[in-house]
């Protein structure tokens, strides 16, 4: 075995070689390099939360929260993961595929590392762990420089559901009848807010029944959330949307309705 001094070039070559091998072994499956990272985190235990995965995978791959959420959405759509809005778990198909891939990868790693002395592996492990910690610390320091301070501040202040679909509102004639139907049929739970409004929870998504207006053939009202309601209203107008109802107060916060260029009416709400 030749002797070389550890350097960024050698580290990069080793990482690229490992990634190329992993991607080759994943061919023929719906799992990509990034998706494999998420699956390995889910395999760590039965109580892994979405927040855990977002933080740990984002840190490992150096990608933002939205990118991690997209990965989890893809894996859920593929039927490999399930979620109860807090914990993320394997589906039966996901567990079977993960175990198969894990065995294949472990065999490849054993073949690659098997004849390297344990002492050498331990030294390499300590050195690489220390280098990773130092690089992460340097990245954190760079984020705090004046050039990045403002963007970092806004990133920390933004809530997880800012500018995302937050709940669905359904206009009904009889709230009690709607509760009986959806509770019996789908197991939804409910929280009443006076005689004209009832919030429902389906285990993942929150929505509401309202008697303010007749049921619409166009379907339920899709409601997004915004940290800054006024700013989003201005962006809607600039982008060509039409404000159907200006900002108004309702139990829990404020909201406005808009019509998009295709004619769909949506709403945006905020706690502020």
C-alpha positions in Angstrom: 0.0 0.0 0.0 1.5 3.3 -1.1 1.9 6.2 1.4 0.3 9.6 0.7 -0.3 12.6 2.9 -3.9 13.3 3.5 -5.1 16.4 1.5 -8.4 17.9 0.2 -7.7 16.3 -3.2 -7.3 12.8 -1.7 -10.4 13.3 0.4 -12.4 14.5 -2.6 -11.2 11.6 -4.7 -12.2 9.1 -2.0 -15.7 10.7 -1.6 -16.3 10.7 -5.3 -15.2 7.1 -5.7 -17.5 6.0 -2.8 -20.4 7.9 -4.2 -19.9 6.5 -7.7 -19.9 3.0 -6.3 -23.0 3.6 -4.2 -24.9 5.1 -7.2 -23.9 2.1 -9.4 -25.2 -0.3 -6.8 -28.5 1.7 -6.6 -29.1 1.4 -10.3 -32.4 -0.3 -11.0 -34.0 1.0 -7.8 -35.9 4.2 -7.2 -33.3 5.2 -4.6 -30.8 7.9 -5.4 -27.7 9.0 -3.5 -29.7 11.6 -1.6 -32.7 9.3 -0.9 -30.3 6.7 0.4 -29.1 9.2 3.0 -32.7 9.7 4.2 -33.4 6.0 4.3 -30.3 5.3 6.5 -31.5 8.0 9.0 -35.0 6.4 9.1 -33.3 3.0 9.8 -31.7 4.4 12.9 -34.8 3.8 15.0 -38.6 3.7 15.3 -38.9 7.2 16.7 -37.1 9.3 14.0 -38.9 12.6 13.4 -39.1 14.6 10.2 -37.3 17.4 12.0 -34.4 15.1 12.9 -34.0 14.0 9.3 -34.3 17.6 8.0 -31.5 18.8 10.3 -29.2 15.8 10.0 -29.5 15.1 6.3 -29.3 18.8 5.5 -26.1 19.0 7.6 -24.6 15.9 6.0 -25.4 16.8 2.4 -25.1 20.5 2.8 -28.5 21.1 1.4 -31.4 23.3 2.6 -34.6 22.3 4.4 -36.7 22.5 1.3 -34.4 20.1 -0.6 -34.7 17.6 2.3 -38.5 17.9 2.4 -38.6 17.2 -1.3 -36.5 14.0 -0.8 -38.9 12.8 2.0 -41.9 13.7 -0.2 -40.5 11.6 -3.1 -39.9 8.6 -0.8 -43.4 8.9 0.6 -44.9 9.1 -2.9 -42.9 6.1 -4.0 -44.4 4.1 -1.1 -41.1 3.6 0.7 -41.9 5.8 3.8 -44.9 6.7 5.9 -45.4 9.6 8.3 -47.9 10.5 11.0 -47.0 14.2 10.7 -44.3 13.7 13.4 -42.5 10.4 13.0 -41.1 9.0 9.7 -41.1 5.2 9.3 -40.5 2.6 6.6 -43.4 1.1 4.8 -43.2 -2.7 4.4 -41.9 -2.2 0.9 -39.5 0.4 2.0 -38.1 -1.9 4.8 -37.7 -4.8 2.4 -35.8 -2.6 -0.2 -33.6 -1.0 2.5 -32.6 -4.3 4.0 -31.7 -5.7 0.5 -29.6 -2.6 -0.4 -28.0 -2.6 3.1 -26.8 -6.2 2.6 -25.5 -5.4 -0.8 -23.6 -2.3 0.3 -22.2 -3.9 3.5 -20.8 -6.7 1.3 -19.1 -4.2 -1.0 -17.7 -2.3 2.0 -16.4 -5.5 3.6 -14.6 -6.4 0.4 -13.1 -2.9 0.1 -12.0 -2.5 3.7 -11.5 -6.1 4.8 -7.8 -6.3 4.5 -6.9 -2.9 5.8 -5.5 -3.1 9.4 -8.0 -2.1 12.1 -5.5 0.4 13.6 -5.2 2.2 10.3 -9.0 2.4 10.0 -9.3 3.8 13.5 -6.7 6.5 12.8 -8.4 7.4 9.5 -11.7 7.6 11.3 -10.5 9.9 14.0 -8.7 12.2 11.5 -11.7 12.4 9.1 -14.1 13.0 12.0 -11.9 15.9 13.2 -11.6 17.4 9.7 -15.3 17.2 9.2 -15.9 19.0 12.5 -13.5 21.7 11.6 -15.0 22.3 8.1 -18.5 22.5 9.6 -17.2 25.0 12.2 -15.7 27.1 9.4 -19.0 27.0 7.4 -20.9 28.2 10.5 -18.4 31.0 11.0 -18.7 32.1 7.3 -22.5 32.3 7.7 -22.0 34.8 10.4 -19.9 37.2 8.3 -21.5 40.6 7.4 -22.2 39.4 3.8 -24.2 36.5 5.1 -25.6 37.8 8.3 -28.8 39.3 6.8 -29.7 36.2 4.8 -29.0 34.0 7.8 -31.2 36.2 10.0 -34.1 35.9 7.6 -33.6 32.1 7.2 -33.8 31.6 11.0 -36.9 33.8 11.3 -38.8 32.0 8.5 -41.2 29.4 9.9 -41.3 25.9 8.5 -44.7 26.4 6.8 -44.2 29.9 5.4 -45.7 30.2 1.9 -46.8 26.5 1.9 -50.3 25.0 1.7 -51.4 25.0 5.3 -55.0 23.8 5.4 -58.1 23.2 3.3 -61.4 24.9 4.1 -64.7 23.4 3.1 -68.0 25.3 3.0 -70.8 23.2 4.4 -74.5 23.6 5.2 -74.5 21.6 8.4 -71.3 21.3 10.5 -72.6 18.5 12.7 -73.5 16.5 9.6 -70.0 17.1 8.1 -68.4 16.1 11.4 -70.4 12.9 11.6 -69.6 11.9 8.0 -65.8 12.6 8.1 -65.4 11.4 11.6 -67.2 8.1 10.9 -65.8 7.5 7.5 -62.2 8.7 7.9 -61.6 9.0 11.6 -61.0 12.7 11.6 -61.0 14.6 14.9 -62.5 18.1 15.4 -62.2 21.3 17.4 -65.2 23.7 17.4 -64.7 27.5 17.2 -68.2 28.7 17.7 -71.3 27.7 15.8 -70.1 28.6 12.3 -66.6 27.1 12.2 -65.0 23.8 13.1 -61.4 22.7 12.6 -60.6 19.1 11.5 -57.5 17.1 11.7 -56.9 14.0 9.6 -53.6 13.0 11.3 -51.5 15.0 8.8 -53.3 18.0 7.4 -55.5 20.5 9.3 -58.6 22.1 7.7 -61.9 23.6 8.5 -65.6 23.4 8.0 -67.4 26.8 7.7 -71.1 27.7 7.2 -70.1 31.1 5.9 -71.1 30.6 2.2 -72.7 27.8 0.3 -70.8 24.7 -0.8 -68.9 25.3 -4.0 -68.8 23.0 -7.0 -65.2 24.2 -7.5 -64.2 22.3 -4.4 -62.6 23.2 -1.0 -60.7 26.4 -0.5 -56.9 25.8 -0.4 -55.3 28.0 2.2 -51.6 28.9 2.4 -49.7 30.3 5.4 -47.4 33.4 5.4 -45.2 34.9 8.1 -45.7 38.3 6.5 -49.3 38.5 5.2 -49.0 42.0 3.7 -45.8 41.2 1.9 -47.3 38.1 0.3 -50.4 40.1 -0.7 -48.1 42.5 -2.6 -46.3 39.7 -4.3 -49.6 38.2 -5.4 -50.6 41.5 -7.0 -47.2 42.0 -8.7 -47.4 38.5 -10.1 -50.8 39.2 -11.7 -53.2 37.8 -9.1 -56.4 39.5 -8.2 -57.3 40.2 -4.6 -60.8 38.8 -4.0 -60.9 39.7 -0.3 -58.4 42.1 1.3 -56.8 41.3 4.6 -59.4 40.7 7.3 -59.5 39.4 10.9 -60.8 35.9 11.8 -60.5 33.8 14.9 -56.9 32.9 15.1 -55.3 35.6 12.9 -55.8 37.4 9.6 -56.1 36.3 6.0 -56.9 37.4 2.5 -58.3 35.7 -0.6 -56.9 36.0 -4.2 -57.7 34.7 -7.6 -54.8 33.4 -9.6 -54.3 34.0 -13.4 -56.1 30.7 -14.1 -59.2 31.7 -12.2 -58.6 29.6 -9.0 -59.4 31.2 -5.7 -57.0 30.5 -2.8 -56.5 32.2 0.6 -53.4 33.1 2.7 -53.5 33.4 6.4 -51.2 34.4 9.2 -51.2 34.3 13.0 -49.8 37.9 13.1 
